[in-house]
Amino acid sequence: MAEARAVLTVLGVDRIGIVAAVTTALAEMQVNIEDIRMALLDDMFTMIAMVDVGGGLAPFGQIQTTLQAVGDRLGVQVLLQREETFRAMQRV
């Protein structure tokens, strides 16, 4: 299947297990992480990643829903946007 890139952002109060839970969910759905950056600003955790959802085992909407559920369970905001949507929003 062709590459289909998306931008994943995670934001919330830092706690143990955020990275593990998000990356485990991605791996289970065969979503590849192409690039990732994380930062801790005081007690706020931030993560942004470029991911390839083209080879995933689930449709894009299901990947979004699964990641949002992970975020809800951890008390953090998780947003997955198609790369073209993310780039279009940055031009506004």
N, C-alpha and C positions, 0 to 999 in steps of 0.2 A: 504494500500500500504506500502511496506517496506520503512524503513528509508533510505534516500539518502541525505547525508550531503554535504554541500558546504561551501566554505569560501568566505565571502563578504568583500571587502575592499572599503573604501571611502576615498578620499584624495582631499583636495583643500583649498582655502582660506575660512576661517570661515565666516559664515553668519547665520542669523536667519532662521530656518526652515529645515536645512539639515536632522537632525535626524527625524523630523516629516514626511517629505516627503518620505524618504527611508522606514521607518517603516510602514507608511500607505500603501505604494505600496506592501510591503511584506504581510501585513495583508489582503489586498484585494485579494491577490493570494493564501491565506491560507498557507503561508510559515512561519514556526515557528522559532523564534530566540531562540537558545539553550544557547548561551553565547555571550556576547558583551563587547567590550572595546573601550573606546574613549579617546582621548587626544587632547589637544590644545597646540601646540608648536608655541609660538609667535602668529601669525595670521593664522597658518596652522592647519586645522582640520583634524584629522585622526580617522578612525573607522575601526575596524575589528570585524567580527561576524561569528560565526559558526551557520549555519541555516540548517533546515531540509526541503528539497524541495520535499521529497517523498509524502507528503500528499497535495501538492499544486494543485491548480485548473488548472494550465497551465504546458505545457512541459518545460523542463529546458531551452531550447533556447528562448522561449517566456519570461520566467522570466528574463533571461539575457538582452534581448532587452528592456523590460519594465524598468528595473533598469538603464540601460544605458541612456534611454530617460529622466528619472528623473534626473540623473546626468548632462546631457546636459542642461536641463532646469535650473538647479541650478549653473552650471558652475563648477562642481566638477567631478573628475574621479571616476567612480563606476565600479568595476570588480567583477564578480561572477565566481568562479571556482569550479568544483567538488573537493571534498576533496582529492581524490586519485591523481588528476592532481596537486593540490597544493603541496601535500607531495612529489610527484615525482620531481617537480621542485626544492624543497628544498634540495634534495639529489645531485643535479648536482653541 
